[in-house]
Amino acid sequence: MENLLEDDSENLLRISSDEYWVGDFMRRKENHSIVRVPDEFLEDRFNTIGLDRYIDNLEEVYNSVLDKGPRGNFKEESSLYYLIHQRYIFTKSGLEAVLDKVMSREYGACPRVGCRSVGVIPIGLSDRPQVSSTKIYCHSCVNVYEASGTLQLLDGCAWGRSFPHFLILTHSYHFPSRTCEEYIPRIYGLRICSHDDNDSLSEDN
C-alpha cells in the first residue's frame, strides 16, 4: 500500500512539473541535448543582463519562462532560455554537464575517418537566436560539421560561437593536441605528387 502511495505521489509530481514552462520546454525533442539550467541560475536576474538586445519585452518573456506570468510567444520564450543556457554552460557545473555528454558521444562523433570517432562538441555559428541551427565541432581536425538527428533542430545560440574552445581550454586533459591522421593518397604504394609539389619543383628548376 505504501509503495502504491509513493508511486502515485511520484506520478503527480511528474505531471505537475511538466505543467511548468520549463518542464514543457525540456520535453520537446529538439531540447533533449541541452543541459537543464538549475532553477537558482534561471531565477537570478543577473543572468539576463544585456539579453534585451535580443529579446523584445524581456521582462514579460522572462516572467513567462518562470511561470510568473501568462505564456505568450513560445519562440521568444525559447530563445531566452537558450541564451540563458548559453551563459550557464560557461559555469563549472555547466561545463562538466556538457563534458559528460561529449565524452559519451551523445552529440555524435567526428565523421572524418582520421579522427577515429572522437566525440564532437556542439557549437553555434552565431550568439544571436534564430540565426543558425546547432553544428558540431571536432577538436581533432578543427572542423565544423552539420549536426544530425534532433540536434540539428536546436538553435545554435544555445551554445554560441565560443563554447567549444572554452571547454577545451578549461578541460585540456580530455582533449589532447591535434590527433587527426591525414589521409595520404597513393597508387600501388607510391605517394601521389600533388599540384603544390609540382609547383614547388617548377620553381626550384
FENCORNOR-V64212 format. One record per pair of residues at least 12 apart in sequence whose C-alpha atoms are under 8 Angstrom apart, sorted by the first residue. I is the first residue (numbers start at 1). J is the second residue. D is the distance in Angstrom with one decimal. If there is no record, write none. Layout:
# FENCORNOR-V64212
I,J,D ; I,J,D
This chain:
# FENCORNOR-V64212
20,67,6.7 ; 21,64,7.4 ; 21,65,5.7 ; 21,66,7.1 ; 21,67,6.3 ; 22,65,6.7 ; 22,66,7.8 ; 25,78,7.6 ; 29,150,6.5 ; 30,150,5.1 ; 30,151,6.2 ; 30,152,7.9 ; 30,153,5.5 ; 30,154,5.4 ; 31,151,8.0 ; 31,154,6.7 ; 33,106,7.8 ; 33,107,7.5 ; 33,151,6.6 ; 34,85,8.0 ; 34,98,8.0 ; 34,158,7.7 ; 35,85,7.5 ; 35,89,7.9 ; 35,94,7.4 ; 35,97,6.9 ; 35,98,7.0 ; 36,85,7.9 ; 37,84,8.0 ; 37,85,6.2 ; 37,88,6.7 ; 41,88,7.5 ; 42,84,7.2 ; 43,66,7.3 ; 47,84,6.7 ; 47,87,7.4 ; 48,84,6.8 ; 51,80,7.7 ; 51,83,7.6 ; 54,128,6.9 ; 54,129,7.3 ; 55,76,6.8 ; 55,79,7.7 ; 55,80,6.8 ; 61,73,7.8 ; 61,76,7.0 ; 61,77,5.6 ; 61,80,7.6 ; 62,77,7.2 ; 62,80,7.3 ; 64,77,7.2 ; 65,77,6.3 ; 65,81,7.6 ; 79,129,5.8 ; 79,130,7.5 ; 79,157,8.0 ; 82,129,7.8 ; 82,155,7.6 ; 82,157,6.3 ; 82,158,4.3 ; 82,159,7.9 ; 83,129,7.5 ; 83,157,6.4 ; 83,158,5.8 ; 84,158,7.9 ; 85,158,5.9 ; 85,159,7.5 ; 86,157,6.8 ; 86,158,4.9 ; 86,159,5.0 ; 86,160,6.4 ; 89,159,7.8 ; 89,163,7.9 ; 90,163,7.3 ; 90,166,7.8 ; 95,167,6.6 ; 99,167,7.7 ; 102,119,5.6 ; 102,120,6.2 ; 102,121,6.1 ; 103,119,6.1 ; 104,119,7.3 ; 105,118,7.8 ; 105,119,4.8 ; 105,120,6.9 ; 106,119,8.0 ; 107,119,7.2 ; 107,120,6.2 ; 107,121,6.8 ; 107,122,6.9 ; 107,136,7.7 ; 107,151,7.4 ; 108,120,6.0 ; 110,138,6.1 ; 114,180,5.1 ; 114,181,4.5 ; 114,182,6.2 ; 114,183,7.1 ; 115,140,6.2 ; 115,141,6.8 ; 115,179,6.9 ; 115,180,4.7 ; 115,181,6.5 ; 116,180,7.8 ; 118,138,7.6 ; 118,140,7.6 ; 119,138,7.3 ; 120,136,5.9 ; 120,137,5.5 ; 120,138,5.0 ; 120,139,7.3 ; 121,136,5.5 ; 121,137,5.1 ; 121,138,6.5 ; 121,164,5.9 ; 122,134,6.5 ; 122,135,5.8 ; 122,136,4.5 ; 122,137,6.1 ; 122,159,6.8 ; 122,164,7.0 ; 123,135,5.3 ; 123,136,5.6 ; 123,137,6.3 ; 123,156,6.4 ; 123,159,5.4 ; 123,160,6.0 ; 123,161,5.9 ; 123,162,7.7 ; 123,163,6.7 ; 123,164,6.5 ; 124,155,7.6 ; 124,156,3.9 ; 124,157,5.5 ; 124,158,7.3 ; 124,159,5.5 ; 124,160,4.5 ; 124,161,5.0 ; 125,156,6.5 ; 125,157,7.8 ; 125,160,6.7 ; 125,161,5.5 ; 126,156,6.8 ; 126,157,6.1 ; 126,160,5.8 ; 126,161,5.8 ; 127,156,7.5 ; 127,157,4.9 ; 127,159,7.6 ; 127,160,4.5 ; 127,161,6.1 ; 128,157,5.6 ; 128,160,7.8 ; 129,155,6.7 ; 129,156,7.3 ; 129,157,5.2 ; 130,155,6.3 ; 130,156,7.9 ; 130,157,7.6 ; 131,155,7.7 ; 131,156,7.6 ; 131,157,7.9 ; 132,155,6.2 ; 132,156,5.6 ; 132,157,7.6 ; 133,152,6.0 ; 133,153,6.3 ; 133,154,5.6 ; 133,155,4.5 ; 133,156,4.5 ; 133,157,7.9 ; 134,146,7.8 ; 134,147,6.6 ; 134,151,6.5 ; 134,152,5.5 ; 134,153,7.2 ; 134,154,5.6 ; 134,155,5.6 ; 134,156,3.9 ; 134,157,7.7 ; 134,158,8.0 ; 134,159,7.8 ; 135,147,4.9 ; 135,152,6.9 ; 135,156,7.0 ; 137,164,7.1 ; 139,168,7.9 ; 139,175,7.1 ; 139,178,7.0 ; 140,177,7.2 ; 140,178,4.7 ; 140,179,5.4 ; 140,180,5.3 ; 141,178,6.6 ; 141,179,7.4 ; 141,180,5.4
